[in-house]
Amino acid sequence: MSRVIPPFEVQAVRNSNARADATYGPELRALLNEAGIAAAWEEISSWPGYAPTPLVRLPGLAAAAGIHDLRYKDEGGRFGLGSFKALGGAYAVGRLLLGEVEARSGVRSTTAELRAGGHRDIAREITVCTATDGNHGRSVAWGAQLFGCKCIIYIPATVSEGRKAAMERFGADVRWIEGNYDDSVRQVADDAERNGWYLVSDTSHPGYTIPPLDVMHGYTVMAGETIRQSMGDAAPTHAFVQGGVGGLAAAVCACFWQSYGSARPRLIVVEPNKAACFYESARVGAPVTVTGDLDTVMGGLASGEVSRVAWEVLSVGADAFLTVPDETTFELMRVLARGVDGDPSIVAGESAIAGLAGLLGALETPALASDLGLGPDSRVLVFGTEGATDPELYQAIIGGPSGAPA
Ligand SMILES: Cc1ncc(COP(=O)(O)O)c(C=O)c1O
């Protein structure tokens, strides 16, 4: 391949449990299923401002990388929130409130009614909360404002002022917590229990699955859009998708598996090597916690623990787990901003490019490329999961001379 960024090393684990001909069985259907996918689509596509995000063709970058076709699902414009996460947290907040309205008043309501101020007496008594690196919290805060309840958000110290302010603009009470992302997850769970708040986390653990599954069903809207947008074209052969707690990757996996069946693209999960919980879990065949600062520049992916329901799906559905180093991130953001050989300019945030980095790294590693069946005929889909979610930081990176923010 002709290089678009300097060479770098990827680590990879193949998943021997993933088989193309495996059926999407009842255990998986109990988690993410067609009815849930259809309900999320019906609900989210009815929200004000809904529009499918663009699926952008990048022929210049595809040619430079030596593959047939490359498409980039650009989530930067999603509901004006800047990331695909808008689909998940807000959807889970809506579902939670509708459940509470029904439990407390016996009335089956709709989110349209909540948006119009219906059941305000109940909604305003409810406080939803979550821990976040930024994007999930922004979605929960937006959903709380949209549907009329209160919202408290915990963030680790690594989250920027800009991302904090973005959540406060939706009326959320945003609090910095000592420690890393996983510490803020644990603390908000404890405080929710003590204070009677409703935890709307994107991370599931044994006994806590409903909001995370709602969040993931919300994300399937994005995967479903790519299927509709590619209608009439040959299906992608590979999808590279970044992993934080894994909700996104599992939602894509489940949606593609149920839609494409055995013709589904190979799914490759890509994480920063500083927060590689899926990679490490795949190596031992069971969920493993990665500790430390998790201080990757890809803040949305800075998770040391897998979401259990995501692991259930990905441990049988993902073809491989890759890690990429931080050092490629800023350069790849600049490559996308410039566009390769006339490709359109794309605004991609730090966590948006990991899937693409994984693809480029795999193509640079012949044994891995061959193992993944990647080559000149490949049609690859990557998910650009965020735009400039912190515009000042984005400008600093794009304007910076050599990979470090200016
Ligand atoms: C921009 C972006 N991309 C990808 C992810 C990863 O999603 P998940 O944590 O569901 O794996 C996140 C999570 O915060 C994110 O913010």
The ligand as a MOL file (V3000), in Angstrom:
LIG
                    3D

  0  0  0     0  0            999 V3000
M  V30 BEGIN CTAB
M  V30 COUNTS 16 16 0 0 0
M  V30 BEGIN ATOM
M  V30 1 C -16.6880 8.7340 19.8130 0
M  V30 2 C -16.8070 7.3880 20.3960 0
M  V30 3 N -16.5460 6.3220 19.6320 0
M  V30 4 C -16.6290 5.0710 20.1160 0
M  V30 5 C -16.9830 4.8390 21.4270 0
M  V30 6 C -17.0300 3.4300 21.9350 0
M  V30 7 O -18.3280 2.9990 22.2380 0
M  V30 8 P -18.5250 1.8470 23.3090 0
M  V30 9 O -18.0770 2.3910 24.6320 0
M  V30 10 O -19.9690 1.5320 23.2460 0
M  V30 11 O -17.6400 0.7190 22.8980 0
M  V30 12 C -17.2660 5.9230 22.2680 0
M  V30 13 C -17.6410 5.7180 23.6650 0
M  V30 14 O -17.7350 6.6490 24.4360 0
M  V30 15 C -17.1820 7.2270 21.7390 0
M  V30 16 O -17.4480 8.3080 22.4770 0
M  V30 END ATOM
M  V30 BEGIN BOND
M  V30 1 1 1 2
M  V30 2 1 2 3
M  V30 3 2 2 15
M  V30 4 2 3 4
M  V30 5 1 4 5
M  V30 6 1 5 6
M  V30 7 2 5 12
M  V30 8 1 6 7
M  V30 9 1 7 8
M  V30 10 2 8 9
M  V30 11 1 8 10
M  V30 12 1 8 11
M  V30 13 1 12 13
M  V30 14 1 12 15
M  V30 15 2 13 14
M  V30 16 1 15 16
M  V30 END BOND
M  V30 END CTAB
M  END
